[in-house]
Amino acid sequence: MKASELRGKDVAALEKEVTDLLKAHFGLRMQKATQQLSNHSQLGKVRRDIARAKTILAEKKKEAAK
């Protein structure tokens, strides 16, 4: 997911996006543990998406606190 797409969302939508990404990351980790994961690069992509979403969420919260 691109940062520009995330910046267009509000705080509640970003929090939902983070929880969805964390669930997806957990599922991928379980697939890796049971050796069912065929594309290991998905783990890194999801991890970076989580970090990107959390960063933008923190920026929006900081902006709202001003």
PyMOL Python script that loads the backbone (N, CA, C, O; Angstrom):
from pymol import cmd

cmd.read_pdbstr("""\
ATOM      1  N   MET A   1       0.844  -1.174   0.000  1.00  0.00           N
ATOM      2  CA  MET A   1       0.000   0.000   0.000  1.00  0.00           C
ATOM      3  C   MET A   1       0.892   1.240   0.000  1.00  0.00           C
ATOM      4  O   MET A   1       1.904   1.289   0.699  1.00  0.00           O
ATOM      5  N   LYS A   2       0.512   2.218  -0.775  1.00  0.00           N
ATOM      6  CA  LYS A   2       1.309   3.425  -0.899  1.00  0.00           C
ATOM      7  C   LYS A   2       1.002   4.397   0.233  1.00  0.00           C
ATOM      8  O   LYS A   2      -0.099   4.404   0.784  1.00  0.00           O
ATOM      9  N   ALA A   3       1.989   5.214   0.567  1.00  0.00           N
ATOM     10  CA  ALA A   3       1.821   6.189   1.643  1.00  0.00           C
ATOM     11  C   ALA A   3       0.755   7.218   1.279  1.00  0.00           C
ATOM     12  O   ALA A   3       0.028   7.687   2.155  1.00  0.00           O
ATOM     13  N   SER A   4       0.655   7.570   0.009  1.00  0.00           N
ATOM     14  CA  SER A   4      -0.347   8.557  -0.398  1.00  0.00           C
ATOM     15  C   SER A   4      -1.763   8.033  -0.172  1.00  0.00           C
ATOM     16  O   SER A   4      -2.662   8.805   0.158  1.00  0.00           O
ATOM     17  N   GLU A   5      -1.966   6.728  -0.346  1.00  0.00           N
ATOM     18  CA  GLU A   5      -3.273   6.136  -0.076  1.00  0.00           C
ATOM     19  C   GLU A   5      -3.579   6.187   1.422  1.00  0.00           C
ATOM     20  O   GLU A   5      -4.715   6.441   1.821  1.00  0.00           O
ATOM     21  N   LEU A   6      -2.566   5.945   2.237  1.00  0.00           N
ATOM     22  CA  LEU A   6      -2.773   5.949   3.684  1.00  0.00           C
ATOM     23  C   LEU A   6      -3.018   7.354   4.213  1.00  0.00           C
ATOM     24  O   LEU A   6      -3.796   7.538   5.150  1.00  0.00           O
ATOM     25  N   ARG A   7      -2.371   8.332   3.630  1.00  0.00           N
ATOM     26  CA  ARG A   7      -2.546   9.715   4.099  1.00  0.00           C
ATOM     27  C   ARG A   7      -3.960  10.221   3.852  1.00  0.00           C
ATOM     28  O   ARG A   7      -4.404  11.148   4.528  1.00  0.00           O
ATOM     29  N   GLY A   8      -4.666   9.642   2.911  1.00  0.00           N
ATOM     30  CA  GLY A   8      -6.032  10.044   2.621  1.00  0.00           C
ATOM     31  C   GLY A   8      -7.056   9.506   3.615  1.00  0.00           C
ATOM     32  O   GLY A   8      -8.218   9.914   3.596  1.00  0.00           O
ATOM     33  N   LYS A   9      -6.627   8.587   4.486  1.00  0.00           N
ATOM     34  CA  LYS A   9      -7.542   7.981   5.452  1.00  0.00           C
ATOM     35  C   LYS A   9      -7.525   8.756   6.767  1.00  0.00           C
ATOM     36  O   LYS A   9      -6.570   9.469   7.075  1.00  0.00           O
ATOM     37  N   ASP A  10      -8.609   8.597   7.536  1.00  0.00           N
ATOM     38  CA  ASP A  10      -8.653   9.234   8.852  1.00  0.00           C
ATOM     39  C   ASP A  10      -8.047   8.288   9.888  1.00  0.00           C
ATOM     40  O   ASP A  10      -7.645   7.172   9.558  1.00  0.00           O
ATOM     41  N   VAL A  11      -7.984   8.739  11.140  1.00  0.00           N
ATOM     42  CA  VAL A  11      -7.308   7.988  12.199  1.00  0.00           C
ATOM     43  C   VAL A  11      -7.974   6.627  12.431  1.00  0.00           C
ATOM     44  O   VAL A  11      -7.281   5.620  12.575  1.00  0.00           O
ATOM     45  N   ALA A  12      -9.289   6.586  12.468  1.00  0.00           N
ATOM     46  CA  ALA A  12      -9.988   5.321  12.717  1.00  0.00           C
ATOM     47  C   ALA A  12      -9.710   4.313  11.603  1.00  0.00           C
ATOM     48  O   ALA A  12      -9.494   3.131  11.870  1.00  0.00           O
ATOM     49  N   ALA A  13      -9.717   4.775  10.374  1.00  0.00           N
ATOM     50  CA  ALA A  13      -9.441   3.880   9.247  1.00  0.00           C
ATOM     51  C   ALA A  13      -7.998   3.380   9.285  1.00  0.00           C
ATOM     52  O   ALA A  13      -7.728   2.231   8.934  1.00  0.00           O
ATOM     53  N   LEU A  14      -7.076   4.237   9.709  1.00  0.00           N
ATOM     54  CA  LEU A  14      -5.678   3.820   9.809  1.00  0.00           C
ATOM     55  C   LEU A  14      -5.499   2.772  10.912  1.00  0.00           C
ATOM     56  O   LEU A  14      -4.746   1.813  10.744  1.00  0.00           O
ATOM     57  N   GLU A  15      -6.187   2.958  12.027  1.00  0.00           N
ATOM     58  CA  GLU A  15      -6.091   1.974  13.106  1.00  0.00           C
ATOM     59  C   GLU A  15      -6.638   0.628  12.653  1.00  0.00           C
ATOM     60  O   GLU A  15      -6.081  -0.417  12.987  1.00  0.00           O
ATOM     61  N   LYS A  16      -7.722   0.651  11.897  1.00  0.00           N
ATOM     62  CA  LYS A  16      -8.284  -0.598  11.361  1.00  0.00           C
ATOM     63  C   LYS A  16      -7.312  -1.234  10.371  1.00  0.00           C
ATOM     64  O   LYS A  16      -7.148  -2.453  10.347  1.00  0.00           O
ATOM     65  N   GLU A  17      -6.680  -0.411   9.566  1.00  0.00           N
ATOM     66  CA  GLU A  17      -5.703  -0.912   8.590  1.00  0.00           C
ATOM     67  C   GLU A  17      -4.537  -1.589   9.302  1.00  0.00           C
ATOM     68  O   GLU A  17      -4.076  -2.646   8.871  1.00  0.00           O
ATOM     69  N   VAL A  18      -4.058  -0.988  10.388  1.00  0.00           N
ATOM     70  CA  VAL A  18      -2.948  -1.570  11.143  1.00  0.00           C
ATOM     71  C   VAL A  18      -3.356  -2.924  11.726  1.00  0.00           C
ATOM     72  O   VAL A  18      -2.592  -3.885  11.644  1.00  0.00           O
ATOM     73  N   THR A  19      -4.544  -3.008  12.309  1.00  0.00           N
ATOM     74  CA  THR A  19      -4.977  -4.294  12.875  1.00  0.00           C
ATOM     75  C   THR A  19      -5.148  -5.349  11.792  1.00  0.00           C
ATOM     76  O   THR A  19      -4.811  -6.514  12.002  1.00  0.00           O
ATOM     77  N   ASP A  20      -5.670  -4.952  10.635  1.00  0.00           N
ATOM     78  CA  ASP A  20      -5.812  -5.905   9.522  1.00  0.00           C
ATOM     79  C   ASP A  20      -4.444  -6.398   9.050  1.00  0.00           C
ATOM     80  O   ASP A  20      -4.268  -7.584   8.771  1.00  0.00           O
ATOM     81  N   LEU A  21      -3.487  -5.488   8.964  1.00  0.00           N
ATOM     82  CA  LEU A  21      -2.149  -5.867   8.527  1.00  0.00           C
ATOM     83  C   LEU A  21      -1.467  -6.771   9.554  1.00  0.00           C
ATOM     84  O   LEU A  21      -0.748  -7.699   9.186  1.00  0.00           O
ATOM     85  N   LEU A  22      -1.694  -6.501  10.842  1.00  0.00           N
ATOM     86  CA  LEU A  22      -1.111  -7.348  11.879  1.00  0.00           C
ATOM     87  C   LEU A  22      -1.697  -8.760  11.820  1.00  0.00           C
ATOM     88  O   LEU A  22      -0.978  -9.738  12.025  1.00  0.00           O
ATOM     89  N   LYS A  23      -2.994  -8.870  11.542  1.00  0.00           N
ATOM     90  CA  LYS A  23      -3.616 -10.190  11.395  1.00  0.00           C
ATOM     91  C   LYS A  23      -3.049 -10.914  10.174  1.00  0.00           C
ATOM     92  O   LYS A  23      -2.784 -12.115  10.222  1.00  0.00           O
ATOM     93  N   ALA A  24      -2.867 -10.175   9.086  1.00  0.00           N
ATOM     94  CA  ALA A  24      -2.302 -10.778   7.877  1.00  0.00           C
ATOM     95  C   ALA A  24      -0.869 -11.255   8.138  1.00  0.00           C
ATOM     96  O   ALA A  24      -0.472 -12.325   7.676  1.00  0.00           O
ATOM     97  N   HIS A  25      -0.094 -10.452   8.886  1.00  0.00           N
ATOM     98  CA  HIS A  25       1.286 -10.816   9.204  1.00  0.00           C
ATOM     99  C   HIS A  25       1.317 -12.081  10.062  1.00  0.00           C
ATOM    100  O   HIS A  25       2.154 -12.960   9.859  1.00  0.00           O
ATOM    101  N   PHE A  26       0.392 -12.160  11.023  1.00  0.00           N
ATOM    102  CA  PHE A  26       0.317 -13.352  11.859  1.00  0.00           C
ATOM    103  C   PHE A  26       0.008 -14.592  11.014  1.00  0.00           C
ATOM    104  O   PHE A  26       0.620 -15.644  11.197  1.00  0.00           O
ATOM    105  N   GLY A  27      -0.939 -14.456  10.094  1.00  0.00           N
ATOM    106  CA  GLY A  27      -1.279 -15.573   9.214  1.00  0.00           C
ATOM    107  C   GLY A  27      -0.102 -16.015   8.369  1.00  0.00           C
ATOM    108  O   GLY A  27       0.117 -17.212   8.179  1.00  0.00           O
ATOM    109  N   LEU A  28       0.656 -15.055   7.860  1.00  0.00           N
ATOM    110  CA  LEU A  28       1.830 -15.399   7.056  1.00  0.00           C
ATOM    111  C   LEU A  28       2.899 -16.087   7.904  1.00  0.00           C
ATOM    112  O   LEU A  28       3.567 -17.010   7.438  1.00  0.00           O
ATOM    113  N   ARG A  29       3.060 -15.635   9.150  1.00  0.00           N
ATOM    114  CA  ARG A  29       4.036 -16.271  10.043  1.00  0.00           C
ATOM    115  C   ARG A  29       3.633 -17.718  10.335  1.00  0.00           C
ATOM    116  O   ARG A  29       4.485 -18.604  10.399  1.00  0.00           O
ATOM    117  N   MET A  30       2.337 -17.948  10.511  1.00  0.00           N
ATOM    118  CA  MET A  30       1.874 -19.310  10.758  1.00  0.00           C
ATOM    119  C   MET A  30       2.073 -20.187   9.526  1.00  0.00           C
ATOM    120  O   MET A  30       2.433 -21.359   9.642  1.00  0.00           O
ATOM    121  N   GLN A  31       1.837 -19.616   8.350  1.00  0.00           N
ATOM    122  CA  GLN A  31       2.072 -20.375   7.115  1.00  0.00           C
ATOM    123  C   GLN A  31       3.550 -20.712   6.975  1.00  0.00           C
ATOM    124  O   GLN A  31       3.901 -21.803   6.525  1.00  0.00           O
ATOM    125  N   LYS A  32       4.415 -19.778   7.359  1.00  0.00           N
ATOM    126  CA  LYS A  32       5.848 -20.034   7.276  1.00  0.00           C
ATOM    127  C   LYS A  32       6.252 -21.139   8.250  1.00  0.00           C
ATOM    128  O   LYS A  32       7.066 -22.001   7.920  1.00  0.00           O
ATOM    129  N   ALA A  33       5.675 -21.105   9.449  1.00  0.00           N
ATOM    130  CA  ALA A  33       6.021 -22.096  10.458  1.00  0.00           C
ATOM    131  C   ALA A  33       5.587 -23.499  10.045  1.00  0.00           C
ATOM    132  O   ALA A  33       6.261 -24.477  10.366  1.00  0.00           O
ATOM    133  N   THR A  34       4.472 -23.600   9.339  1.00  0.00           N
ATOM    134  CA  THR A  34       3.980 -24.905   8.894  1.00  0.00           C
ATOM    135  C   THR A  34       4.457 -25.237   7.483  1.00  0.00           C
ATOM    136  O   THR A  34       4.023 -26.224   6.889  1.00  0.00           O
ATOM    137  N   GLN A  35       5.343 -24.416   6.959  1.00  0.00           N
ATOM    138  CA  GLN A  35       5.950 -24.593   5.640  1.00  0.00           C
ATOM    139  C   GLN A  35       4.919 -24.635   4.528  1.00  0.00           C
ATOM    140  O   GLN A  35       5.038 -25.417   3.585  1.00  0.00           O
ATOM    141  N   GLN A  36       3.887 -23.772   4.647  1.00  0.00           N
ATOM    142  CA  GLN A  36       2.879 -23.643   3.602  1.00  0.00           C
ATOM    143  C   GLN A  36       3.054 -22.356   2.808  1.00  0.00           C
ATOM    144  O   GLN A  36       2.364 -22.142   1.811  1.00  0.00           O
ATOM    145  N   LEU A  37       3.967 -21.502   3.242  1.00  0.00           N
ATOM    146  CA  LEU A  37       4.166 -20.211   2.582  1.00  0.00           C
ATOM    147  C   LEU A  37       5.055 -20.405   1.358  1.00  0.00           C
ATOM    148  O   LEU A  37       6.178 -20.898   1.461  1.00  0.00           O
ATOM    149  N   SER A  38       4.538 -20.010   0.204  1.00  0.00           N
ATOM    150  CA  SER A  38       5.308 -20.194  -1.021  1.00  0.00           C
ATOM    151  C   SER A  38       6.090 -18.932  -1.390  1.00  0.00           C
ATOM    152  O   SER A  38       7.168 -19.024  -1.978  1.00  0.00           O
ATOM    153  N   ASN A  39       5.561 -17.768  -1.054  1.00  0.00           N
ATOM    154  CA  ASN A  39       6.223 -16.515  -1.408  1.00  0.00           C
ATOM    155  C   ASN A  39       6.674 -15.811  -0.129  1.00  0.00           C
ATOM    156  O   ASN A  39       5.895 -15.106   0.512  1.00  0.00           O
ATOM    157  N   HIS A  40       7.932 -16.012   0.229  1.00  0.00           N
ATOM    158  CA  HIS A  40       8.450 -15.468   1.480  1.00  0.00           C
ATOM    159  C   HIS A  40       8.612 -13.954   1.466  1.00  0.00           C
ATOM    160  O   HIS A  40       8.741 -13.340   2.525  1.00  0.00           O
ATOM    161  N   SER A  41       8.609 -13.357   0.312  1.00  0.00           N
ATOM    162  CA  SER A  41       8.764 -11.905   0.248  1.00  0.00           C
ATOM    163  C   SER A  41       7.528 -11.174   0.762  1.00  0.00           C
ATOM    164  O   SER A  41       7.592  -9.983   1.068  1.00  0.00           O
ATOM    165  N   GLN A  42       6.405 -11.883   0.858  1.00  0.00           N
ATOM    166  CA  GLN A  42       5.187 -11.275   1.392  1.00  0.00           C
ATOM    167  C   GLN A  42       5.376 -10.831   2.836  1.00  0.00           C
ATOM    168  O   GLN A  42       4.816  -9.817   3.252  1.00  0.00           O
ATOM    169  N   LEU A  43       6.160 -11.580   3.598  1.00  0.00           N
ATOM    170  CA  LEU A  43       6.394 -11.223   4.999  1.00  0.00           C
ATOM    171  C   LEU A  43       7.023  -9.841   5.111  1.00  0.00           C
ATOM    172  O   LEU A  43       6.576  -9.020   5.913  1.00  0.00           O
ATOM    173  N   GLY A  44       8.031  -9.583   4.334  1.00  0.00           N
ATOM    174  CA  GLY A  44       8.698  -8.285   4.369  1.00  0.00           C
ATOM    175  C   GLY A  44       7.799  -7.162   3.902  1.00  0.00           C
ATOM    176  O   GLY A  44       7.816  -6.068   4.466  1.00  0.00           O
ATOM    177  N   LYS A  45       7.010  -7.430   2.867  1.00  0.00           N
ATOM    178  CA  LYS A  45       6.096  -6.411   2.345  1.00  0.00           C
ATOM    179  C   LYS A  45       5.056  -6.017   3.383  1.00  0.00           C
ATOM    180  O   LYS A  45       4.775  -4.834   3.578  1.00  0.00           O
ATOM    181  N   VAL A  46       4.490  -7.013   4.043  1.00  0.00           N
ATOM    182  CA  VAL A  46       3.468  -6.732   5.053  1.00  0.00           C
ATOM    183  C   VAL A  46       4.093  -5.994   6.234  1.00  0.00           C
ATOM    184  O   VAL A  46       3.489  -5.076   6.789  1.00  0.00           O
ATOM    185  N   ARG A  47       5.298  -6.398   6.614  1.00  0.00           N
ATOM    186  CA  ARG A  47       5.978  -5.730   7.726  1.00  0.00           C
ATOM    187  C   ARG A  47       6.242  -4.266   7.419  1.00  0.00           C
ATOM    188  O   ARG A  47       6.074  -3.411   8.288  1.00  0.00           O
ATOM    189  N   ARG A  48       6.650  -3.968   6.196  1.00  0.00           N
ATOM    190  CA  ARG A  48       6.889  -2.579   5.801  1.00  0.00           C
ATOM    191  C   ARG A  48       5.583  -1.804   5.719  1.00  0.00           C
ATOM    192  O   ARG A  48       5.543  -0.622   6.059  1.00  0.00           O
ATOM    193  N   ASP A  49       4.512  -2.456   5.271  1.00  0.00           N
ATOM    194  CA  ASP A  49       3.202  -1.796   5.239  1.00  0.00           C
ATOM    195  C   ASP A  49       2.725  -1.446   6.648  1.00  0.00           C
ATOM    196  O   ASP A  49       2.136  -0.386   6.864  1.00  0.00           O
ATOM    197  N   ILE A  50       2.981  -2.338   7.603  1.00  0.00           N
ATOM    198  CA  ILE A  50       2.612  -2.062   8.995  1.00  0.00           C
ATOM    199  C   ILE A  50       3.381  -0.850   9.496  1.00  0.00           C
ATOM    200  O   ILE A  50       2.801   0.047  10.107  1.00  0.00           O
ATOM    201  N   ALA A  51       4.664  -0.821   9.244  1.00  0.00           N
ATOM    202  CA  ALA A  51       5.486   0.302   9.692  1.00  0.00           C
ATOM    203  C   ALA A  51       5.037   1.602   9.044  1.00  0.00           C
ATOM    204  O   ALA A  51       4.983   2.642   9.701  1.00  0.00           O
ATOM    205  N   ARG A  52       4.717   1.546   7.766  1.00  0.00           N
ATOM    206  CA  ARG A  52       4.268   2.736   7.042  1.00  0.00           C
ATOM    207  C   ARG A  52       2.954   3.258   7.625  1.00  0.00           C
ATOM    208  O   ARG A  52       2.791   4.461   7.829  1.00  0.00           O
ATOM    209  N   ALA A  53       2.025   2.347   7.889  1.00  0.00           N
ATOM    210  CA  ALA A  53       0.725   2.743   8.430  1.00  0.00           C
ATOM    211  C   ALA A  53       0.863   3.296   9.837  1.00  0.00           C
ATOM    212  O   ALA A  53       0.207   4.279  10.182  1.00  0.00           O
ATOM    213  N   LYS A  54       1.712   2.677  10.658  1.00  0.00           N
ATOM    214  CA  LYS A  54       1.914   3.163  12.020  1.00  0.00           C
ATOM    215  C   LYS A  54       2.581   4.538  12.030  1.00  0.00           C
ATOM    216  O   LYS A  54       2.264   5.375  12.875  1.00  0.00           O
ATOM    217  N   THR A  55       3.492   4.773  11.108  1.00  0.00           N
ATOM    218  CA  THR A  55       4.157   6.066  11.019  1.00  0.00           C
ATOM    219  C   THR A  55       3.164   7.158  10.664  1.00  0.00           C
ATOM    220  O   THR A  55       3.159   8.216  11.294  1.00  0.00           O
ATOM    221  N   ILE A  56       2.336   6.921   9.678  1.00  0.00           N
ATOM    222  CA  ILE A  56       1.352   7.926   9.261  1.00  0.00           C
ATOM    223  C   ILE A  56       0.312   8.125  10.353  1.00  0.00           C
ATOM    224  O   ILE A  56      -0.155   9.245  10.560  1.00  0.00           O
ATOM    225  N   LEU A  57      -0.059   7.055  11.056  1.00  0.00           N
ATOM    226  CA  LEU A  57      -0.996   7.165  12.165  1.00  0.00           C
ATOM    227  C   LEU A  57      -0.418   8.042  13.275  1.00  0.00           C
ATOM    228  O   LEU A  57      -1.124   8.880  13.835  1.00  0.00           O
ATOM    229  N   ALA A  58       0.842   7.854  13.588  1.00  0.00           N
ATOM    230  CA  ALA A  58       1.493   8.662  14.614  1.00  0.00           C
ATOM    231  C   ALA A  58       1.549  10.136  14.186  1.00  0.00           C
ATOM    232  O   ALA A  58       1.337  11.034  15.000  1.00  0.00           O
ATOM    233  N   GLU A  59       1.834  10.369  12.911  1.00  0.00           N
ATOM    234  CA  GLU A  59       1.864  11.751  12.404  1.00  0.00           C
ATOM    235  C   GLU A  59       0.506  12.402  12.547  1.00  0.00           C
ATOM    236  O   GLU A  59       0.409  13.556  12.964  1.00  0.00           O
ATOM    237  N   LYS A  60      -0.550  11.669  12.202  1.00  0.00           N
ATOM    238  CA  LYS A  60      -1.902  12.232  12.280  1.00  0.00           C
ATOM    239  C   LYS A  60      -2.316  12.505  13.722  1.00  0.00           C
ATOM    240  O   LYS A  60      -2.958  13.516  14.009  1.00  0.00           O
ATOM    241  N   LYS A  61      -1.944  11.590  14.638  1.00  0.00           N
ATOM    242  CA  LYS A  61      -2.268  11.796  16.050  1.00  0.00           C
ATOM    243  C   LYS A  61      -1.520  12.996  16.611  1.00  0.00           C
ATOM    244  O   LYS A  61      -2.075  13.773  17.389  1.00  0.00           O
ATOM    245  N   LYS A  62      -0.265  13.146  16.218  1.00  0.00           N
ATOM    246  CA  LYS A  62       0.539  14.273  16.695  1.00  0.00           C
ATOM    247  C   LYS A  62      -0.039  15.581  16.154  1.00  0.00           C
ATOM    248  O   LYS A  62      -0.093  16.587  16.862  1.00  0.00           O
ATOM    249  N   GLU A  63      -0.467  15.553  14.900  1.00  0.00           N
ATOM    250  CA  GLU A  63      -1.065  16.731  14.255  1.00  0.00           C
ATOM    251  C   GLU A  63      -2.386  17.113  14.939  1.00  0.00           C
ATOM    252  O   GLU A  63      -2.686  18.295  15.107  1.00  0.00           O
ATOM    253  N   ALA A  64      -3.168  16.103  15.329  1.00  0.00           N
ATOM    254  CA  ALA A  64      -4.449  16.350  15.968  1.00  0.00           C
ATOM    255  C   ALA A  64      -4.277  16.880  17.390  1.00  0.00           C
ATOM    256  O   ALA A  64      -5.141  17.590  17.904  1.00  0.00           O
ATOM    257  N   ALA A  65      -3.159  16.532  18.020  1.00  0.00           N
ATOM    258  CA  ALA A  65      -2.915  16.975  19.393  1.00  0.00           C
ATOM    259  C   ALA A  65      -2.538  18.440  19.476  1.00  0.00           C
ATOM    260  O   ALA A  65      -2.632  19.042  20.546  1.00  0.00           O
ATOM    261  N   LYS A  66      -2.117  19.018  18.379  1.00  0.00           N
ATOM    262  CA  LYS A  66      -1.698  20.422  18.388  1.00  0.00           C
ATOM    263  C   LYS A  66      -2.859  21.357  18.563  1.00  0.00           C
ATOM    264  O   LYS A  66      -2.674  22.573  18.591  1.00  0.00           O
TER     265      LYS A  66
END
""", "prot")
cmd.dss("prot")
cmd.show_as("cartoon", "prot")
cmd.util.cbc("prot")
cmd.orient("prot")
